[in-house]
Amino acid sequence: MTFIGHENSVNSATYSPDGRLIASGGSDDTIRIWDTHTGEEAVSPLRSGDGWVQSVAFGPDGKSLASATRVGVICVWSNLAGVATVQRLRGHSATAWTVIFSPDGSLLASASEDKTVRIWKVETGEQLVVISSHTEEVEALAFSRNGQTLASGSFDHTIRLWHTNTWEPARDPLHDPNGAILSLSFSPDGTKLASGSSDGNIVLWEPQTGRMITTLPGHSDWWVRSVQFSPDGQSLVSAGHQHTVRLWTFEQDVDKVSSTGFVGHTHPISSTTFSPDGLYITSASADGTIRVWDAASGHVAVQPLKGHSDKVISLSVSSDSSLFVSGCNDGSVGVWSACTGEPILEPLLGHSRSVSSVAISSKEQLIASASDVIIQLWDAQTGNPIRKLLHAHNEHVLAVAFSPDGRLLASGTDDYTVRIWDAATGQPSTIGPILCGGRVESIAFSPDGGLLGAGDQGDHLHLWHAATGQPARESLRTNAYAFAFSPASTHIVSGASDGVCTVWDIGTGQQILILEGHKERVMSVSHSQDGRFIGTGSVDRTVRLWNAVSGALIATLHGHTKIVKSIVFAPDSQSIVSCSDDSTIRVWHVETTRSLSSADGSDALAALAFAKFEREWLSSQSGNLLLWVPEPYRNYVQVAPCTMLIGLRRVVVAADKIGLYVGENWTACWRELAPDRISHAL
């Protein structure tokens, strides 16, 4: 399973003693508790108000939970199945990195950036001991299974062992000269202690003698944030900044060890742990997910869907409507099949920052992606990088577009300029650079290739002859954050920051239509190639379909749960493709949208199609509650006329009029109608 719900990095994850729950803490300031059988959240997220949750630990009875926070407060949660209560333990003066229960549940140990380890009495919250022997911050703690020894590891390169009955040192410190100590774990029989360090190595120690048994070099010089022995002591799991979970299996001779890497996370891993029965491994990552792996095979127990795990910023559709190209906030470029929604190529990796714009040339020869001051050209068939237009501009490149014949590439930027490039060679064209009156927010060639347009932050929409770079007419006065040409290249539709869209006659510069409906800034506009429709996407999270001739609003499409960043009609005019800050790409069928929008008010399927989330429910336009969806899935609900959703999850709601029950008594769905007449959600 892959658990998705945290809105930021997941810093820690741990099993309950019976293995039925997983608790996770994240940089979104929440603790979430998951049912390991269903993958759903068992209770509402816990929030203490003390900032990032760095570490979580279940008590041995499974009824209490401790968390360490960024401000140094240790929280002890009770009554997890009901209205959870929290007790705050204060003493640390800086971030608390780790908290653990003693095996008998009577004590808590916490480690902090303030260089101390503190021991707390769980029943009363009393601070019993402050250990101040480390000279740098302390990140790692581990109790031996019998509870008689506590190990602490620090950035001072030492591991210190303490008798828990006296809190005196059990022996001289263990010293790792090569790295800071980031994680610790005792073997079940107490004869070995594993440490993970900042040099990428795992060291096995003999705690009774202080002897270094062996070193496991497996994380390629990346920090090992987590180590844990399996319940039977025959294996060890580790993870770190390398994005890989590694399972180590020991033979009878501890020096003989084999390892397997589990790959799937896209960002550094902060925590990994065995389930109590040793069958599964759970890992928590900065990519915002928690994954559950089969410890025997290394496979994810349920394979996650392919999709972006971060905001999707920009979109382009191939000229034959067969594939989509997307640019993501994490610097990746995705190439997707328009038929299946599956990735055609592995993510294109080369940018270190957010991809602000993508474009695909005619005949699907080249993909262009812009990030920071760099434009990268890729082979659209293989995904291989072809060339970088380094320092194409002096400031961030915000928009790129190919000419209809694919020979030219235009780019617009923060430095107020538009530049034109030879797409085949990557060399600057003899045309330009062309100066605008503000940062260039959007750029496009007209479908006939005769014009090049650019919208700038100076509230001008500029039009030039593409062949010469000379003005085609005076600029139009409009804050055109986004614009698109009509298929005949005679009109332009622009979207403004006030949510209003305007259709202009290019020849006269006159306003033809005003499209009013969006409540906030229009981020993207598109014109269908058959000339019948205009599509718009907005900060208000909606996609809207308009009649291009009359300007009438046909439908408002709800589904995205965050800002709609980009929309584009497929060249066959049958679909609109949209992407959003909610990390999804959606495909909307135009004719289905039109037919459902013309249905009467009693049509339940139409009500569901145009429903939007109000708190926890999909609600009709009249406010009726239609469908409750668990919170982690709300970004991923696919209801007609949305025909495809590309994301890390997908909840497809299928329904038709055969066996559909509509009325006040919703329990009649199973009491009065036979089960074989019900169309269930998939």
N, C-alpha and C positions, 0 to 999 in steps of 0.2 A: 504494500500500500504506500501511497504518497499522501501525506496529510498537508493540506494547503489551507491556511487561515490567517497565519501571522502576516502582518503588513510590512515586516522588515526582517532583519536577520534573526534566525533562531539560534540562541546561544547555548541552550542546554536541553536535553531530553532524558527522561528516566522512566523505567517501568515501575508500576506498583508491585508489591511483593507477590500478589497472585497472578500477575501478568495480564490482567484484564484491562488495565488502563495505562496510558502513557501521559506523563505531564511534560510540558515544554514551556520554556521561558524565552522571551524574545526582546528585541530592541524596540518593539512597538508598545512596551510597558505592560504587556499582558502575560499571564500564565494561562495556558490552555490545557484542558484535560480531554483526552481522546479515548474512545472505545476501540480496543484493538480488534474486535470482531467485525465492526461495521465501518470503522474509519471516520465516524462522525464524532463531533464534540459531545462529551457526556454531560457537561454543564456549561453555563455561560462563562465567558472569559473572566478571570480574576484580575482585578486591578487594585493595587495598593496605593498608587499615586506617588511611588518612590522612584520612578524612572525605570530605565532599562533593567530587565531581569537577567542577571548574569548566570545564575545557577539555580536548579531546582532539585529537591530530594524528597522522596516519600519516606515517611516514618515506617518502621518495621511492622506496625499494625495496619498500614494502608489507609488509616483514617485521618492522618495529618500530613501536611506538606510544608516544607520549608523553602524559602527563596532568598537569594542574595541579590541586592540591588546596586545600582550604579552609585547611589548616594551613600552607601555603606550600611543601610538599615537591613537587618535580617527579619524576615516576616515568617511567622508560623501560622499556617492556615488550618482551621478545624471545620468540621461539619461540611465536608466537601460535597456530599450528596444533597444537601439542603441549601439553606442560606448561609454561605460560607462566612466565617468570622476570622479576623486577622489580629494577631498580637505582634507588635513591633519591638524588636530588641535593638537598642541603640548603644553604640560604643565605638564602632569604627569611625575614623575621621576621613576615610577615603573609600573608593569603590571596594565593595566586597565581591571577590571573584568567585568564591566557592563556599558552599555550605553542605555538610553531611551529618546524618544521624549516627550515633553510636549503635552497634548491633542490638543492644537491648532497648534502644529508643529513649533512654533517660537523658542523654546529652546531645547537644549540637556543637559541632566545631565549624568555625568560619575563618576564612583566610582573606587577607585584604591587601590593597595597594599601600596601606599605612604601615606595612612591614610586620604586622602582628597576626597571630592566631588567637582567637578568643573561644573560650569554652563556656557554654550556656546550659543551665538546667532547664529542660523542656517544660517541666510541670509549672515552674514559677516564672520563667524568663530571666532568672537571676544570672548575672555574669559571674562565673566561678573563678576563671583563670585567664590571665593575659600573658601570652608567650611572646617575648620581644627579642628573641635571640637572633633572628634573621636580620641581615643588614640591607636587604632590598625587598621589594614587594613579594608577597607570598601568593602563589596562584593554585598550588596543588595540595590536596589533603587525601588521606586514606586511612581508615581504621582496619586493623587486622580483624579476621572473622571472629576471633575469640574476644575482641574488644579490649585486649590488654595493651595494645600498642597503637599509637597514632603517628603517622608519617606526615611531614610537611615539606614541601618543595618550594624553592624560591629562585628569584632572578639572581641571587648571589651564588648560584651554581651548587648549592648544597641541599641535601636531604637530611632532615633531622628526625630522629626517632624518640618518642616520649612514652614513659610508663604512664598509663592512664589512672593508676591509683594514687600516684604522687605528683605527676606532671613534671618529674625530673627526667633529664636525658637518659635514654636507654643505652646509648653508646656514643662514641665520637661521630660527628657528622660524616655522611657519605659525600664525596666531592666529585662532581663531573666537570672536568676542566674545559670541556668543549661547548657547553651550552647551559642556558638557564633552564630550570626545571619547571615544566608547564603542566604535567599530569602524572598521577601515581596510581598504582593498584597493587594490592597484596594478592598473591595466589590463595586459593581457598584453604590450603594446609599451612599457610603462613611461612613457607620455606623460601619463597621468592618474592621480590618486590620489583615491579616494572616501573620505569620512569620514561616519560617522553620529554624531549628537550628541544630547544630552539635551533639546534644544528641538524634536525631531521632524523636523529637516531633515537632508538629505544634501547635502554640499558636494563639488563636483568641483574639484580643484586641478591646477595644472600644477607638478609637483614641481621641475622644473629652474629655474623662475623664481619660484615661490611665488605666482603669480597665481591668484586665485579665478576659475574659469571660469564656474560657474553654481551655483545652489542649487535643489535638488529638494524642494519642501515637500509631503510626501505622507503623513505619519504623524500629523497633527492634534495636534501638540505633545506627542506621547508619545515616550519614549526610543527611539532607533533602535539596537538592540543588535547588529545584524549587517548588514554590506554585503559583497557579493562580485561582482566582474566575471565574466561568462561566459567560457568558454575562448576564444571568438572576439572578445571585447571589445565586441560589439555590444549587449550587455544588461548590466543590473545587477540583482541581487536584494537586497531589504532586508526587515527585519522588526523588530518591537519589541513594546512593551507593548500595542499596539492590537489584538492577536490576529490581525493580518492580515499575510500575506506579500505584498510588492508587487514586481512585475517591471517594470523600466524598459527601454524599447527606444529606442536612439538612431538618429537618421537621420544623413545625411552631415554635416549641421550639428549639432554636439553640443548647441546650444541648443534644438533641436527634439527633444522626447522625449515619448513616450507611456507610460502606465503602466496596469497591470492589477492588481487585488487578488485574492488567493486566500484565500477565507474557509473556515474549518473548525475551526481550533483554538478552544478555549473559554477559554484563559488566555494570558497574555503569552508571546511567542516569544523565545527566547534566542539561537537560532542558525539560520542558513539558508545553504545552499551549493549550487552546481551540481554535477551529476555530471561526471566528466571528459570525457564526450562532449557535454555541454551539453544533453542531451535532457530531463533531469529536474532537479527542484529538491527538496532535502530540507530540512525544517524541524523543529526541536526545541522543545518547549514545556513550560511549567510545568504543563500539563494531564496530563503524564506520557506523552505520545505523541510519536512521530516519524512525520511524514507525508511521502510521496513524491508529488510533483505532476508532471504533464505540463507541461513548460516552454512548449510551444506553445499548449496550450488552457487551462491553469490548472486543469484538473480533477485531482482525486486519481486516481492511476493505477488504484487499486481503491477504489471508494467504501466507506467504513466503514459498519457498521451503526449504526442509531440506538440510543442507550442512554445511561444515566448514566455519567459518567466518575469519579464519586466515590461515597462510601458512600450507600446508599439507606436512609433512616432509618424511613420510615413509609409505610403503604399504606391505600387505601380502594378498595372495589369498588362500582360503581353498583348501584342496586336491580334493574335489569333484566339484570345480569351482562354488559353490553356493553362496559364500559370500566373501566380501572384508573387511579387517581390515585396518584402517588408523590411523596414529599418527600425531597430530597437534601441531603447535607452541604454542597454548594456554594451552597445558597440557592435552587435552582431547584425548580419543581414540574412533573412530567411527567404528561401525559394520554395514555393508550395504548389502542389497540383491543384488546379481549379476544379478538377473532377472529384478528387477524394479528400482534399485537405491535408494530405500527407506531405512531408518534406520531400522534394525531388533531389535536393542536394543537402549535404551536411551544412550547418550554419557557416556562413562566410565570415571568417574572423580576421581582422586586420586593423580595425579601429580601436582606439583606447578610450574613446568617449562616445557619447550618444550620437546615433546616426540621424541627422536632421532631415535628410531627403534621399530618396532613391528613385531611379528611373531605369526603364529597360528599353533598348532600341528596337526598331522594327526588325522583323525576321529573327528576333530573340538572339542577337549576336553578342551584345554587350549589356552589362549592368553597371550603372554608375551609382556610387554611394558617397554622400558628403558627411564629413564629421570634422569639427574644429576647422582648421585651415586646409584640410586635405580632401581631395576628391580621388577616390579609388575606382579604377575600372577593372571589371571581372569578366571572364569568359562565361557567358550565360549558359553554355552547355555543360561545362566541366566544373565551374565554380573556381577555377584557378585565377589568381590575381594576374593581371596583365601589366598594369603600370599605375603609378601614383602621380597625380598632378600635385607635387609638393609645393606648399606655399602658393597655391593658385591665387589666393587673395591674402591680404594682410590681416583680415579678421575672419570670423566664423563664416563658413559657407552655409547658407540657410536653405537654398533651393537649387536643384539641378533639373534639366529637361533636355531630352534629345529632340532634334528636328524630325519631322515625319519620315524622311528618307534615311535617318540614322547616321547621316554624315557629320552633323554638327552636334555639339553639346554646349548648352548655355548654363551659366552658373551666376547666382546672385548672392550677395553677402552683406555683412555688417559694415563693410567699408564704403557703402553707397554705390558700388559698381556692379555692372553686369559684364561678364567676359564670355567670349565665344571660343570654342576649341575645336580642332579637327579631331573627331572621335577616333579615327584610325591611327593617328600618330601621337595624339596627346599634346600636340603643339598648339600654341595660341593662334587663333585666326588673325587674318589681317584686319578684321573688323573689331573696333573697340580698343581698350575697354570703354564702356558707355557709362557715363555718370548719371546717377539718380539724385533725388532730393532727400533721401533717407535710407535706412537699412532696407535691403531688398527682401521682402517677406515671401514673395511668390513669383514664379517665372513660368512661361509656357510659350511654345510655338503655336501658331494657328494651324488647323488641320491641313490647309492647302500649302503650308510651308512659307507663305509670303510674308507673314508678320511675326515679330517677336514681342511679347508683352511682359511687363514686370510691374508688380505692385510694391510701393515702398511705404515706409512708416511716415513719410512726409505728406501722406494723404494724396498721392498721385498714382494714377494708373497710366504707365507709359506704353506707347506703341511705336515700334520701329520697323522699317523694312529689313527683313532678315538678311537680304543679300548685300545691303550696304551699311546697315547700322544707322541710317538717317531716319529722323522722325517721320512717321506715317501721318501723324496729325498732332495737334496739341494734346498734352496729357489731360486725362479726365480727372476732375477733382473729386476724389472719393478715397476714404481710408480702406483701400482694397487689401485687407489681410489675405484674402484668397480670391482667385478669379479663374474663369474658364472660358474658352472660345466656343461659340456655337459650331456645329459641324460644317456649316456653309461659310464659316469665317467672316460672317457679316455682323454678328452680335457678340457681346461679352456679358457674362453674368459675374457680378462681384459680390463678395460678402464682407460685411463691415463689423466693427467692434460692438455696435449697438444691437446686433442680431438681425439687421435688415439687409436683404439682398436686392440688388438692382440689376436690371437688364438694360444694356446700352446699345444703341445703334452706332457701330464703329464709324460709318460714313459721316453722320451728322453730329455725333457726340451727344445725342438726346437720350433721355431716360425713356424706355419703352414700357417697362413693368417694374413695380415695387413688390417684393415678396416679403411679407411681414408674418412672423410667427415665432421665430426663435427668441428666447428670453435673454440670451447672452451671446457673446462674440461668435461669429461664424468662422470656423477654423479651416473649412475646406468646401469647395463647390465643384460640381462636375456636370457636364452636359452629355446626354445620351447621343450616340452617333446617328440615330434615326430622327433626331430633332424634336422628339415628342416630350422629353422630360428633362427636368433639372433636379439634381440631388444636392443636398447641403448637410453638413455636419457641424456640430456646435459644442461650445463649452457646456451647454445645458444638457448634454449627454444624449441628445436625440439625433436621429437621421430623419430628414424630411424629404418627401417626394412631391414635386410641383409639376403642374402642367406648363410646359415651356411656351405655349401659345397664349393662354389666358392668364397665367400667373396664379391660378387657383391652387390651393394646397390640396393634394390628393390624400396624403397620409403622413402621420407622425409615427415613427418607428422607435419604440422603447426596447431596450435590451442591454445596451452598454450601461455600465454602472459608474463610469467616469467619463472625462472629457473625450469627445470624438475628435481625434487628431487629423484624420485624413479619410476622404471617401473618393471613389472613382467608379464610373460606370464601366462594366466590361464592354469591349468594343462591339459585341453582338447585341448590346442594349437590353439584354434579358435580365441582368443582375446589377446590383450595386454592391460594391465591396467597401467595407469600413474597418477602421482600426481605432484603438482607444488606449488611454492610460490604464484601462482595466486589464491590459495584457492580452486581449483577444482580438482576433480578426473575424468579422461576420460577413456572410453573403446573404443578401436579401433579394428574393425573386420579385421582379417588378409586376408581372401580371397577377400574381397571387396577392400582392399588396393592393393592387387596384380593385380586384374582385372582393376582397375582404373589407376594404374601406367603403364599398357601396352597399354592404349588407345592412339590414335594418337593426335597430337597437336591441331586438330580442335575440339576435344570433349570438349564441354563447361562444362559438368558435372565433367569431370576429372580436368579441370582447377579450378573449384570451390572447389573440394575435396582437392587439394594441394595448395590452396591459402594461403597467409599470410597477416597480417595487415601491410600496409604501411600508416602511419599516420592514417587517419580516414577510410580507405577503405581496404576491402579484395581485394587483387590484385593477378593476375595470375603470374606464374613464368616469363612470358614475359613482365610483367609490366602493363597489361590491368586492368582497374578498373572494379571490378565485383559486389561488394555489399557494400553499406555504412551502418554502424551500429552506433547507438548512443553510445557515450562514456561509459556510465555506464554499457552497455551490452557487451562490447568487450571481457571481460573475459569469457563470457558465450555462445558463438556461437557454435552450434553443427551442423556440416556438415559431411555427409558421407565422409570417412569411420568411423568417430566417431559415434558409435551407442548409447552411453549413456554419459551423463554429470551429475555429482553430484556436485551441487553448489547452492548458494543462489538464482540464477536465471538460466534460461535456454532459449535460443533462438534457436529453431530447424528450420533449413532451409531445407524444403522438395522440391525436384524437380525431374522430370523425363523427358524423351525425348518426351513425348506426349504433344504437344502444346508448346514445348520449342522454343523460338525465339532466333536466333543467328545472329548477323550482326552489321553493323555500326550504323544503325538508331534505337536506342533503344526505341524511342517513338512509334515505330511500335508495341511494345508489347501490347498497348491498342488501337491504331488507326486502325491497319490493321488486327489484330487477334481478334476473338471474345473473350469476357471476360471468357467464359466457357472453353477456351482452355489454360488459364493461370494457372499455378500452383503457388499459393502464398506462401510466407513465413508464417510459423505458429508461 
